[in-house]
Amino acid sequence: MDKLKPRAIIFDLGSTLIEYESMPWDELGVACLEAGRQFLLNKGYDLPDRQTVQNIFYEIRDDYRREATESLIEWDVPTVTSRMFDALTIQYDDDLLDSFFDAYYEPIDRELFIYDDVLETLEILRATYPMMGLVSNTVFPERAHHMELQRFGIEPYLSFAIFSSTFGLRKPHPDIFYHACNLAGFAPSECLYVGDRYVEDVTGPVGIGMKAILKIKPGREYPDDMPDSLRKIDSLSELLDHLER
């Protein structure tokens, strides 16, 4: 297979550069919401029991999830939280929403880890491909992810980072990829996208003319009918085998 020489390389974040799924999301979600509830209790708010709070949050969240699946319009945790506060008759401002989110996110934050080969691979890539960026689906405020990119030493390698919670649309919507190409300053055909989900990270960018490489995540189900020509890697360092340097 011929080597690729894109002018820009754009990465996914979760399960590509940083691992967010060291435990199932359903379990993490319960832990996150309970951490947020405990924060409110410690602040003196009168709250119903744990299960009632979960039911209210999940009912609101699931409505947004369904809409996002159909429209690719992103939802985010603070918006769901504000509606939960309304349902619980809790008066709030942006500071309370931010503080609740910080407590909510802590169970996720402590489980994060960067893959061993990420920084070394990015350092090697930077010599030939100085234009590198990131496009990530997330329901969390982007400030949390910028802190992670700084914490793990990834941020200096990125010229830009786009998060769906701020952009408003989620992958595989074409507009989020067009925006990435515009920020990179190159046509889609000159850009390469690397991510771990087939629909979001392959069909999305390929649909606007970008090249894509799928990073296989163990345990994730992938379609049986993926094209034989699709480039696949098992670790980020294997990306180097597909690129001309």
N, C-alpha and C positions, 0 to 999 in steps of 0.2 A: 504494500500500500504506500502510495506516494506520501512524502512528508508535507506537512502544512506549513505555510508561512503567513499567518494572519498579521495584520498591522495592529490589532488590539485583541487582548484576551479578557473575557468577562466571565466572572465566576458566580456561581451560586454560593450561599453561605452555609446553611445547615446541612450536615452530613457530607459536605464537600470540603470545607475548610475547618469548621468547628462542629463538634458533635453535640447535638441537643437531645438526642434520643437514647441516652444511656439507661433510661427506664421508660416504660410506655407513657405516651402522652396522657392517656386517661388517668393513670395514677398520678402523674405530675399535676394534672389539672385539679384533682381533688386536694392535693397537698398545697397548691398555690392558693386556692380559694379559702382553705382553712387558715392559712397564714394571714391572708387579708382579713378574715373574720376576727382572728385573734388580735390583730392590730386595732381594729375598731373597738373591740371589747376593752382593750387596754386603754383606749382613749375615752372610755366611759359611755360609749353608745349602747343603747338598749337594743339587743338583736334577738331574733328568734333562734331556734336550735340550728345546728350545723346542716342538717338535711334540708330544712326549709330554705336556708340561704342558698344552698347548692341548687335546689329546684328552681328558685327564682332566677338565679344567674344563668343556669343552663337553658331554661325556656327562652330567655331573651337572646342568649348567644346562638341557639339553634336557629332562630328566625333569621339572624344575620348570616349564619353559615349557609342556609338554603339559598338566600338571595345571592351570596357571593358565588356559589356553585353555578347558578344560572347566568349571572350577569358579569362575573369576574370583577365586580366592584368590591373592594376590600373592606372588611370590618376591622375593628380593633378593640382590645380589652378595655381601655378607658371609656369608650362609648357605651359598651355593655355595662360597665360599672356604674356610669351615671344613671342609666335607666334602672339598674338594680337599686341604687340609692333612692331614686324617685319612688319605687315600689315600697321601699322600707321607710319612706318619709324621713330620710336623712338629708339635712341641708348640707350642701357641699360647695366648694369652690375648686379652682384648679390645683391649689396646694393640697387639698385633701385627696383629690383624685391621684395626684402624683405620689403622695405618701402611701396611699393604698396600693398603688401599682408596685412601688418599691418592695413592699412587704409581700405582695402576691408573687413577684418575680423571683424572690430570693431562693425558693426551692429549685428553680431552674438554674439560676446563676451558679449555685454551688455544685451542680452536676456537670457543668460544661467542661470540655477539654478540647484542645487543638490536636489534630493528627500530627504524629511525630515528624512527618516528612514535609509539612506545609511550608514552614519558613525557609528551609533549605531549597525547596523547589522554587518558591517565589524569588529567592535571591538569584538563582541560576537564570530564571526566566527574565528577570529585569535587565540583564545584560543585552538581550536581543529584542525583548518586547517591553519597552518602558511604559507603554500605555496599557495598564491593566485596571479593571474596574470590577464592580460587584452589582448584581441585581438579585434581590432576595424577597421572597414572599414572607411576610410576617404580620401577625396581628398585635405585635408589641410596638410601643413607641420607639422610633429609631434611636433615641438617645441611649437606650439600653444596649443596642448593638454597637454603637460607636464606642461605648465604654469597653465592650468585649474586644473589638478590633484593636483598641489601644492596649488592653490588658494582655492580649496574646501576641502583640507585636506585629499584627497584620497590617494595620492602617498605613504605615509608611510606604507600602508597596502599591497602594490603590490610588488612582487618580480621581476616582469618584465612587460613590456608593448610593444605590437607589433601593429604597425599601417600600414595599407595596402599601404599608400602613400610612405613609406620607404621600406617595404618588397617587393613591386612590384606586388603582387597578392592580390586579394580581396576574402573575404568569398563569397561563400562556397568552394573555392578551397581547396583541402585537405592539400596542402603543408603548408598553414599558420597555420592550426591546428596541424600538425605534428611538426612544429617548436615550437609551444607553449608547446606541451608535452615534447619536448626535453629540453626546457628551464626549465620546471617544474621538470624534472628529473624522470618522471614517464611514464608508458605505457599509451596509450589512454584509455584503459579500467579502469585505475585508476584515470582518470580526469573527472571532471564535467564542462560543459559549461552552462552559464546562459545568455540569450539574449532575445530580443523582436521581432525578425523577424524569421518566420518559416523556410524559405529556407536557409538563411545565418546562423542562429544561432541554428537550430535544424538539418536539413538534412545534413549540412556541417559537424559538429562534429560527429553526429551519423554515418555518412558514413565511418569514420575511427575507429569506435568502442568506441567513447566517450559516456558518458551519457549526456543528455541535459534537461534543464528545460526552458520552454518558459514563459517569463514575458509578460503578455498581456498588450498592450498599447491601451487605449480607443480610438475608432475612426479608428483604423487600421484594414484593411480587412485581414482576415486569411482564408486559404483554408478550404472548407467544409469537406474535406476528411482527416483532421489530425487524426492520430490514437487515439483511446480512451485511450490508455495506456500512452499517452504523459502527463507528469507532467506539470502543469500550475500554475502560481502564478500571483496575481494582484499587489503585492508590493514586494520589495526586502525582507522585514522582514518575509514574508511568506515562504521564502526559508528555514528558520530555522525549519519549520514543516516537511520538507522532509529529514532532515539530522540527523544522529546519533551524539549526542554530549555527 
